[in-house]
Amino acid sequence: MAENNQRLPSFASLDEMVEFFDAHDMGDYLDAMPEVDFDVNIQRRTHLVAIDEEIAGRLTEVAKREHVPAEALVNSWLKEKLSELDSGRSNRVRD
């Protein structure tokens, strides 16, 4: 097995580094790479919900107009609605 001990050049920008590794094998520079630590949240879950075709079309139109992903728009609207429901429930308890 060949040793991976080539020196890693310095880069002026992230784009410059990307261009370099587009043309070079990153495996040749593994020993020169800095060690990194990061956390991964494996607790996150995605829930899929079926929605009506007409609603999906209108949602896509609004998301494009607002320049946001449809998923972000749906989550925002659902949080808003749940907050309204929670506020309504606490108002009824006080009455």
N, CA, C and O atoms as a Tinker XYZ file with bonds, in Angstrom:
   380  protein
     1  N      0.844000   -1.180000    0.000000    73     2
     2  CA     0.000000    0.000000    0.000000    64     1     3
     3  C      0.890000    1.245000    0.000000    63     2     4     5
     4  O      1.850000    1.318000    0.767000    81     3
     5  N      0.584000    2.203000   -0.838000    73     3     6
     6  CA     1.368000    3.432000   -0.940000    64     5     7
     7  C      1.092000    4.332000    0.249000    63     6     8     9
     8  O     -0.021000    4.370000    0.772000    81     7
     9  N      2.129000    5.061000    0.672000    73     7    10
    10  CA     1.942000    6.011000    1.766000    64     9    11
    11  C      1.294000    7.282000    1.243000    63    10    12    13
    12  O      1.563000    7.717000    0.123000    81    11
    13  N      0.443000    7.870000    2.064000    73    11    14
    14  CA    -0.256000    9.106000    1.704000    64    13    15
    15  C      0.377000   10.261000    2.454000    63    14    16    17
    16  O     -0.217000   10.803000    3.387000    81    15
    17  N      1.579000   10.640000    2.049000    73    15    18
    18  CA     2.285000   11.667000    2.808000    64    17    19
    19  C      2.633000   12.898000    1.975000    63    18    20    21
    20  O      3.621000   13.573000    2.261000    81    19
    21  N      1.850000   13.192000    0.970000    73    19    22
    22  CA     2.097000   14.399000    0.193000    64    21    23
    23  C      1.674000   15.614000    1.011000    63    22    24    25
    24  O      0.718000   15.552000    1.784000    81    23
    25  N      2.398000   16.722000    0.833000    73    23    26
    26  CA     2.056000   17.958000    1.546000    64    25    27
    27  C      0.800000   18.572000    0.956000    63    26    28    29
    28  O      0.614000   18.613000   -0.260000    81    27
    29  N     -0.030000   19.033000    1.822000    73    27    30
    30  CA    -1.259000   19.702000    1.408000    64    29    31
    31  C     -0.933000   21.164000    1.111000    63    30    32    33
    32  O     -0.417000   21.867000    1.980000    81    31
    33  N     -1.229000   21.638000   -0.117000    73    31    34
    34  CA    -0.930000   23.045000   -0.416000    64    33    35
    35  C     -1.843000   23.985000    0.369000    63    34    36    37
    36  O     -2.880000   23.564000    0.882000    81    35
    37  N     -1.456000   25.261000    0.463000    73    35    38
    38  CA    -2.342000   26.240000    1.093000    64    37    39
    39  C     -3.290000   26.780000    0.033000    63    38    40    41
    40  O     -2.958000   26.859000   -1.150000    81    39
    41  N     -4.465000   27.144000    0.489000    73    39    42
    42  CA    -5.492000   27.633000   -0.423000    64    41    43
    43  C     -5.949000   29.011000    0.030000    63    42    44    45
    44  O     -6.117000   29.265000    1.223000    81    43
    45  N     -6.146000   29.894000   -0.937000    73    43    46
    46  CA    -6.598000   31.252000   -0.633000    64    45    47
    47  C     -8.100000   31.290000   -0.391000    63    46    48    49
    48  O     -8.610000   32.219000    0.236000    81    47
    49  N     -8.811000   30.273000   -0.891000    73    47    50
    50  CA   -10.268000   30.271000   -0.730000    64    49    51
    51  C    -10.781000   28.836000   -0.772000    63    50    52    53
    52  O    -10.073000   27.915000   -1.180000    81    51
    53  N    -11.992000   28.676000   -0.352000    73    51    54
    54  CA   -12.638000   27.371000   -0.412000    64    53    55
    55  C    -12.781000   26.928000   -1.867000    63    54    56    57
    56  O    -12.600000   25.751000   -2.179000    81    55
    57  N    -13.103000   27.860000   -2.749000    73    55    58
    58  CA   -13.232000   27.535000   -4.177000    64    57    59
    59  C    -11.922000   26.990000   -4.740000    63    58    60    61
    60  O    -11.921000   26.050000   -5.535000    81    59
    61  N    -10.812000   27.587000   -4.323000    73    59    62
    62  CA    -9.502000   27.137000   -4.786000    64    61    63
    63  C     -9.238000   25.704000   -4.318000    63    62    64    65
    64  O     -8.712000   24.890000   -5.077000    81    63
    65  N     -9.601000   25.398000   -3.075000    73    63    66
    66  CA    -9.418000   24.049000   -2.550000    64    65    67
    67  C    -10.297000   23.047000   -3.309000    63    66    68    69
    68  O     -9.850000   21.949000   -3.641000    81    67
    69  N    -11.541000   23.431000   -3.578000    73    67    70
    70  CA   -12.455000   22.552000   -4.312000    64    69    71
    71  C    -11.891000   22.256000   -5.698000    63    70    72    73
    72  O    -11.910000   21.109000   -6.145000    81    71
    73  N    -11.393000   23.278000   -6.374000    73    71    74
    74  CA   -10.796000   23.086000   -7.707000    64    73    75
    75  C     -9.602000   22.135000   -7.633000    63    74    76    77
    76  O     -9.430000   21.277000   -8.499000    81    75
    77  N     -8.778000   22.292000   -6.591000    73    75    78
    78  CA    -7.614000   21.430000   -6.428000    64    77    79
    79  C     -8.042000   19.971000   -6.307000    63    78    80    81
    80  O     -7.499000   19.102000   -6.989000    81    79
    81  N     -9.024000   19.702000   -5.430000    73    79    82
    82  CA    -9.425000   18.315000   -5.210000    64    81    83
    83  C    -10.316000   17.767000   -6.319000    63    82    84    85
    84  O    -10.549000   16.560000   -6.383000    81    83
    85  N    -10.812000   18.631000   -7.184000    73    83    86
    86  CA   -11.475000   18.141000   -8.391000    64    85    87
    87  C    -10.449000   17.497000   -9.321000    63    86    88    89
    88  O    -10.775000   16.601000  -10.100000    81    87
    89  N     -9.206000   17.968000   -9.228000    73    87    90
    90  CA    -8.153000   17.480000  -10.122000    64    89    91
    91  C     -7.179000   16.517000   -9.430000    63    90    92    93
    92  O     -6.338000   15.918000  -10.101000    81    91
    93  N     -7.273000   16.357000   -8.123000    73    91    94
    94  CA    -6.337000   15.507000   -7.377000    64    93    95
    95  C     -7.111000   14.528000   -6.490000    63    94    96    97
    96  O     -8.236000   14.808000   -6.076000    81    95
    97  N     -6.505000   13.396000   -6.210000    73    95    98
    98  CA    -7.112000   12.380000   -5.346000    64    97    99
    99  C     -6.911000   12.768000   -3.881000    63    98   100   101
   100  O     -5.777000   12.866000   -3.412000    81    99
   101  N     -8.005000   12.986000   -3.163000    73    99   102
   102  CA    -7.920000   13.380000   -1.764000    64   101   103
   103  C     -7.201000   12.309000   -0.941000    63   102   104   105
   104  O     -6.561000   12.622000    0.063000    81   103
   105  N     -7.304000   11.063000   -1.359000    73   103   106
   106  CA    -6.643000    9.973000   -0.646000    64   105   107
   107  C     -5.133000   10.124000   -0.595000    63   106   108   109
   108  O     -4.489000    9.611000    0.320000    81   107
   109  N     -4.562000   10.821000   -1.565000    73   107   110
   110  CA    -3.119000   11.051000   -1.569000    64   109   111
   111  C     -2.691000   12.037000   -0.498000    63   110   112   113
   112  O     -1.496000   12.170000   -0.237000    81   111
   113  N     -3.627000   12.728000    0.126000    73   111   114
   114  CA    -3.323000   13.781000    1.097000    64   113   115
   115  C     -3.913000   13.502000    2.483000    63   114   116   117
   116  O     -3.964000   14.400000    3.323000    81   115
   117  N     -4.354000   12.278000    2.726000    73   115   118
   118  CA    -5.023000   11.966000    3.995000    64   117   119
   119  C     -4.163000   12.264000    5.220000    63   118   120   121
   120  O     -4.661000   12.790000    6.215000    81   119
   121  N     -2.880000   11.931000    5.154000    73   119   122
   122  CA    -2.015000   12.170000    6.320000    64   121   123
   123  C     -1.805000   13.654000    6.591000    63   122   124   125
   124  O     -1.482000   14.039000    7.715000    81   123
   125  N     -1.985000   14.485000    5.576000    73   123   126
   126  CA    -1.800000   15.927000    5.738000    64   125   127
   127  C     -3.081000   16.630000    6.176000    63   126   128   129
   128  O     -3.049000   17.809000    6.530000    81   127
   129  N     -4.191000   15.927000    6.155000    73   127   130
   130  CA    -5.477000   16.528000    6.518000    64   129   131
   131  C     -5.552000   16.738000    8.026000    63   130   132   133
   132  O     -5.110000   15.881000    8.791000    81   131
   133  N     -6.103000   17.861000    8.460000    73   131   134
   134  CA    -6.249000   18.080000    9.907000    64   133   135
   135  C     -7.335000   17.166000   10.475000    63   134   136   137
   136  O     -8.308000   16.828000    9.802000    81   135
   137  N     -7.139000   16.786000   11.714000    73   135   138
   138  CA    -8.142000   15.975000   12.394000    64   137   139
   139  C     -9.306000   16.877000   12.791000    63   138   140   141
   140  O     -9.095000   18.006000   13.234000    81   139
   141  N    -10.522000   16.389000   12.634000    73   139   142
   142  CA   -11.702000   17.182000   12.990000    64   141   143
   143  C    -12.619000   16.378000   13.894000    63   142   144   145
   144  O    -12.650000   15.148000   13.845000    81   143
   145  N    -13.357000   17.093000   14.711000    73   143   146
   146  CA   -14.389000   16.498000   15.555000    64   145   147
   147  C    -15.698000   17.199000   15.246000    63   146   148   149
   148  O    -15.729000   18.416000   15.065000    81   147
   149  N    -16.767000   16.444000   15.187000    73   147   150
   150  CA   -18.079000   17.039000   15.006000    64   149   151
   151  C    -19.128000   16.099000   15.564000    63   150   152   153
   152  O    -18.922000   14.888000   15.643000    81   151
   153  N    -20.244000   16.671000   15.946000    73   151   154
   154  CA   -21.360000   15.903000   16.488000    64   153   155
   155  C    -22.370000   15.653000   15.393000    63   154   156   157
   156  O    -22.587000   16.493000   14.519000    81   155
   157  N    -22.980000   14.496000   15.450000    73   155   158
   158  CA   -24.031000   14.142000   14.508000    64   157   159
   159  C    -25.293000   13.872000   15.314000    63   158   160   161
   160  O    -25.285000   13.062000   16.241000    81   159
   161  N    -26.361000   14.544000   14.961000    73   159   162
   162  CA   -27.624000   14.341000   15.649000    64   161   163
   163  C    -28.409000   13.249000   14.930000    63   162   164   165
   164  O    -29.102000   13.518000   13.949000    81   163
   165  N    -28.297000   12.031000   15.418000    73   163   166
   166  CA   -29.006000   10.935000   14.771000    64   165   167
   167  C    -30.424000   10.779000   15.324000    63   166   168   169
   168  O    -31.139000    9.841000   14.971000    81   167
   169  N    -30.817000   11.709000   16.193000    73   167   170
   170  CA   -32.147000   11.672000   16.784000    64   169   171
   171  C    -33.202000   12.269000   15.858000    63   170   172   173
   172  O    -34.389000   11.975000   15.997000    81   171
   173  N    -32.776000   13.103000   14.919000    73   171   174
   174  CA   -33.728000   13.801000   14.052000    64   173   175
   175  C    -34.476000   12.811000   13.170000    63   174   176   177
   176  O    -33.894000   11.881000   12.611000    81   175
   177  N    -35.754000   13.033000   13.063000    73   175   178
   178  CA   -36.586000   12.167000   12.231000    64   177   179
   179  C    -37.374000   13.019000   11.257000    63   178   180   181
   180  O    -37.717000   14.164000   11.553000    81   179
   181  N    -37.654000   12.464000   10.111000    73   179   182
   182  CA   -38.477000   13.118000    9.116000    64   181   183
   183  C    -39.792000   12.369000    9.034000    63   182   184   185
   184  O    -39.818000   11.139000    8.991000    81   183
   185  N    -40.875000   13.113000    9.011000    73   183   186
   186  CA   -42.202000   12.504000    8.933000    64   185   187
   187  C    -42.842000   12.909000    7.615000    63   186   188   189
   188  O    -42.947000   14.096000    7.308000    81   187
   189  N    -43.259000   11.948000    6.860000    73   187   190
   190  CA   -43.893000   12.218000    5.574000    64   189   191
   191  C    -45.402000   12.216000    5.742000    63   190   192   193
   192  O    -45.963000   11.341000    6.401000    81   191
   193  N    -46.052000   13.202000    5.142000    73   191   194
   194  CA   -47.503000   13.338000    5.234000    64   193   195
   195  C    -48.044000   13.527000    3.825000    63   194   196   197
   196  O    -47.539000   14.354000    3.065000    81   195
   197  N    -49.057000   12.771000    3.482000    73   195   198
   198  CA   -49.677000   12.921000    2.161000    64   197   199
   199  C    -50.559000   14.165000    2.163000    63   198   200   201
   200  O    -51.305000   14.410000    3.111000    81   199
   201  N    -50.462000   14.953000    1.082000    73   199   202
   202  CA   -51.332000   16.117000    0.948000    64   201   203
   203  C    -52.020000   16.081000   -0.408000    63   202   204   205
   204  O    -51.533000   15.467000   -1.358000    81   203
   205  N    -53.137000   16.737000   -0.473000    73   203   206
   206  CA   -53.939000   16.810000   -1.680000    64   205   207
   207  C    -53.134000   17.433000   -2.825000    63   206   208   209
   208  O    -52.348000   18.353000   -2.601000    81   207
   209  N    -53.326000   16.941000   -4.028000    73   207   210
   210  CA   -52.584000   17.405000   -5.207000    64   209   211
   211  C    -52.765000   18.910000   -5.437000    63   210   212   213
   212  O    -51.801000   19.614000   -5.737000    81   211
   213  N    -53.996000   19.397000   -5.296000    73   211   214
   214  CA   -54.260000   20.818000   -5.502000    64   213   215
   215  C    -53.531000   21.671000   -4.460000    63   214   216   217
   216  O    -52.966000   22.716000   -4.784000    81   215
   217  N    -53.552000   21.215000   -3.216000    73   215   218
   218  CA   -52.854000   21.931000   -2.147000    64   217   219
   219  C    -51.351000   21.929000   -2.418000    63   218   220   221
   220  O    -50.686000   22.945000   -2.220000    81   219
   221  N    -50.816000   20.802000   -2.866000    73   219   222
   222  CA   -49.388000   20.706000   -3.163000    64   221   223
   223  C    -48.998000   21.700000   -4.254000    63   222   224   225
   224  O    -47.945000   22.332000   -4.171000    81   223
   225  N    -49.834000   21.838000   -5.264000    73   223   226
   226  CA   -49.563000   22.787000   -6.337000    64   225   227
   227  C    -49.549000   24.220000   -5.846000    63   226   228   229
   228  O    -48.657000   24.998000   -6.184000    81   227
   229  N    -50.547000   24.560000   -5.044000    73   227   230
   230  CA   -50.619000   25.920000   -4.507000    64   229   231
   231  C    -49.461000   26.190000   -3.557000    63   230   232   233
   232  O    -48.904000   27.287000   -3.547000    81   231
   233  N    -49.100000   25.188000   -2.759000    73   231   234
   234  CA   -47.972000   25.312000   -1.838000    64   233   235
   235  C    -46.685000   25.589000   -2.607000    63   234   236   237
   236  O    -45.900000   26.453000   -2.216000    81   235
   237  N    -46.470000   24.868000   -3.686000    73   235   238
   238  CA   -45.278000   25.061000   -4.508000    64   237   239
   239  C    -45.233000   26.473000   -5.083000    63   238   240   241
   240  O    -44.176000   27.102000   -5.109000    81   239
   241  N    -46.371000   26.967000   -5.540000    73   239   242
   242  CA   -46.435000   28.334000   -6.081000    64   241   243
   243  C    -46.055000   29.364000   -5.026000    63   242   244   245
   244  O    -45.254000   30.263000   -5.285000    81   243
   245  N    -46.632000   29.228000   -3.837000    73   243   246
   246  CA   -46.347000   30.182000   -2.757000    64   245   247
   247  C    -44.879000   30.099000   -2.351000    63   246   248   249
   248  O    -44.231000   31.124000   -2.140000    81   247
   249  N    -44.357000   28.882000   -2.240000    73   247   250
   250  CA   -42.955000   28.711000   -1.845000    64   249   251
   251  C    -42.016000   29.368000   -2.860000    63   250   252   253
   252  O    -41.044000   30.018000   -2.477000    81   251
   253  N    -42.301000   29.203000   -4.131000    73   251   254
   254  CA   -41.472000   29.837000   -5.167000    64   253   255
   255  C    -41.561000   31.352000   -5.073000    63   254   256   257
   256  O    -40.554000   32.051000   -5.185000    81   255
   257  N    -42.772000   31.853000   -4.866000    73   255   258
   258  CA   -42.971000   33.300000   -4.766000    64   257   259
   259  C    -42.231000   33.875000   -3.552000    63   258   260   261
   260  O    -41.686000   34.977000   -3.613000    81   259
   261  N    -42.219000   33.134000   -2.476000    73   259   262
   262  CA   -41.564000   33.583000   -1.238000    64   261   263
   263  C    -40.068000   33.241000   -1.209000    63   262   264   265
   264  O    -39.358000   33.641000   -0.286000    81   263
   265  N    -39.594000   32.502000   -2.217000    73   263   266
   266  CA   -38.191000   32.093000   -2.297000    64   265   267
   267  C    -37.755000   31.275000   -1.082000    63   266   268   269
   268  O    -36.682000   31.495000   -0.521000    81   267
   269  N    -38.611000   30.327000   -0.687000    73   267   270
   270  CA   -38.290000   29.411000    0.413000    64   269   271
   271  C    -38.646000   28.000000   -0.026000    63   270   272   273
   272  O    -39.508000   27.825000   -0.887000    81   271
   273  N    -38.005000   26.995000    0.544000    73   271   274
   274  CA   -38.393000   25.619000    0.239000    64   273   275
   275  C    -39.805000   25.343000    0.755000    63   274   276   277
   276  O    -40.202000   25.852000    1.804000    81   275
   277  N    -40.546000   24.546000    0.022000    73   275   278
   278  CA   -41.913000   24.206000    0.426000    64   277   279
   279  C    -41.925000   23.577000    1.822000    63   278   280   281
   280  O    -42.833000   23.839000    2.610000    81   279
   281  N    -40.933000   22.758000    2.128000    73   279   282
   282  CA   -40.852000   22.115000    3.441000    64   281   283
   283  C    -40.773000   23.152000    4.558000    63   282   284   285
   284  O    -41.433000   23.007000    5.586000    81   283
   285  N    -39.973000   24.192000    4.363000    73   283   286
   286  CA   -39.835000   25.251000    5.368000    64   285   287
   287  C    -41.145000   26.007000    5.538000    63   286   288   289
   288  O    -41.524000   26.367000    6.652000    81   287
   289  N    -41.831000   26.243000    4.427000    73   287   290
   290  CA   -43.100000   26.949000    4.472000    64   289   291
   291  C    -44.151000   26.136000    5.236000    63   290   292   293
   292  O    -44.869000   26.679000    6.075000    81   291
   293  N    -44.237000   24.857000    4.947000    73   291   294
   294  CA   -45.198000   23.984000    5.640000    64   293   295
   295  C    -44.895000   23.946000    7.131000    63   294   296   297
   296  O    -45.805000   24.073000    7.950000    81   295
   297  N    -43.628000   23.772000    7.494000    73   295   298
   298  CA   -43.273000   23.726000    8.913000    64   297   299
   299  C    -43.610000   25.034000    9.617000    63   298   300   301
   300  O    -44.096000   25.029000   10.748000    81   299
   301  N    -43.352000   26.153000    8.948000    73   299   302
   302  CA   -43.668000   27.458000    9.525000    64   301   303
   303  C    -45.173000   27.597000    9.749000    63   302   304   305
   304  O    -45.612000   28.024000   10.817000    81   303
   305  N    -45.955000   27.237000    8.740000    73   303   306
   306  CA   -47.410000   27.345000    8.860000    64   305   307
   307  C    -47.958000   26.416000    9.934000    63   306   308   309
   308  O    -48.862000   26.799000   10.677000    81   307
   309  N    -47.431000   25.211000   10.028000    73   307   310
   310  CA   -47.917000   24.279000   11.048000    64   309   311
   311  C    -47.576000   24.772000   12.451000    63   310   312   313
   312  O    -48.403000   24.676000   13.358000    81   311
   313  N    -46.364000   25.300000   12.637000    73   311   314
   314  CA   -45.989000   25.857000   13.948000    64   313   315
   315  C    -46.921000   27.000000   14.326000    63   314   316   317
   316  O    -47.364000   27.112000   15.469000    81   315
   317  N    -47.212000   27.858000   13.327000    73   315   318
   318  CA   -48.106000   28.996000   13.547000    64   317   319
   319  C    -49.495000   28.511000   13.977000    63   318   320   321
   320  O    -50.058000   29.011000   14.950000    81   319
   321  N    -50.029000   27.556000   13.261000    73   319   322
   322  CA   -51.372000   27.039000   13.554000    64   321   323
   323  C    -51.406000   26.356000   14.923000    63   322   324   325
   324  O    -52.354000   26.547000   15.684000    81   323
   325  N    -50.396000   25.573000   15.237000    73   323   326
   326  CA   -50.356000   24.906000   16.543000    64   325   327
   327  C    -50.257000   25.923000   17.673000    63   326   328   329
   328  O    -50.860000   25.747000   18.732000    81   327
   329  N    -49.497000   26.984000   17.443000    73   327   330
   330  CA   -49.389000   28.046000   18.444000    64   329   331
   331  C    -50.748000   28.715000   18.660000    63   330   332   333
   332  O    -51.135000   28.993000   19.795000    81   331
   333  N    -51.470000   28.972000   17.562000    73   331   334
   334  CA   -52.814000   29.557000   17.661000    64   333   335
   335  C    -53.745000   28.638000   18.436000    63   334   336   337
   336  O    -54.518000   29.092000   19.279000    81   335
   337  N    -53.668000   27.339000   18.144000    73   335   338
   338  CA   -54.522000   26.380000   18.856000    64   337   339
   339  C    -54.196000   26.352000   20.343000    63   338   340   341
   340  O    -55.093000   26.301000   21.185000    81   339
   341  N    -52.896000   26.385000   20.660000    73   339   342
   342  CA   -52.477000   26.392000   22.067000    64   341   343
   343  C    -52.960000   27.656000   22.764000    63   342   344   345
   344  O    -53.415000   27.597000   23.906000    81   343
   345  N    -52.867000   28.804000   22.086000    73   343   346
   346  CA   -53.323000   30.069000   22.665000    64   345   347
   347  C    -54.829000   30.048000   22.877000    63   346   348   349
   348  O    -55.312000   30.521000   23.906000    81   347
   349  N    -55.562000   29.520000   21.941000    73   347   350
   350  CA   -57.020000   29.419000   22.057000    64   349   351
   351  C    -57.430000   28.526000   23.206000    63   350   352   353
   352  O    -58.391000   28.820000   23.917000    81   351
   353  N    -56.711000   27.447000   23.390000    73   351   354
   354  CA   -57.016000   26.513000   24.472000    64   353   355
   355  C    -56.771000   27.174000   25.809000    63   354   356   357
   356  O    -57.579000   27.023000   26.725000    81   355
   357  N    -55.650000   27.922000   25.949000    73   355   358
   358  CA   -55.367000   28.549000   27.249000    64   357   359
   359  C    -56.352000   29.674000   27.526000    63   358   360   361
   360  O    -56.659000   29.932000   28.689000    81   359
   361  N    -56.863000   30.359000   26.492000    73   359   362
   362  CA   -57.887000   31.394000   26.685000    64   361   363
   363  C    -59.176000   30.781000   27.187000    63   362   364   365
   364  O    -59.855000   31.368000   28.030000    81   363
   365  N    -59.528000   29.595000   26.674000    73   363   366
   366  CA   -60.780000   28.946000   27.094000    64   365   367
   367  C    -60.683000   28.495000   28.546000    63   366   368   369
   368  O    -61.685000   28.494000   29.261000    81   367
   369  N    -59.494000   28.114000   28.987000    73   367   370
   370  CA   -59.333000   27.666000   30.368000    64   369   371
   371  C    -59.524000   28.839000   31.327000    63   370   372   373
   372  O    -60.044000   28.656000   32.428000    81   371
   373  N    -59.108000   30.050000   30.919000    73   371   374
   374  CA   -59.227000   31.224000   31.774000    64   373   375
   375  C    -60.669000   31.717000   31.870000    63   374   376   377
   376  O    -61.055000   32.295000   32.886000    81   375
   377  N    -61.476000   31.493000   30.816000    73   375   378
   378  CA   -62.847000   32.000000   30.802000    64   377   379
   379  C    -63.728000   31.368000   31.857000    63   378   380
   380  O    -64.908000   31.703000   31.958000    81   379
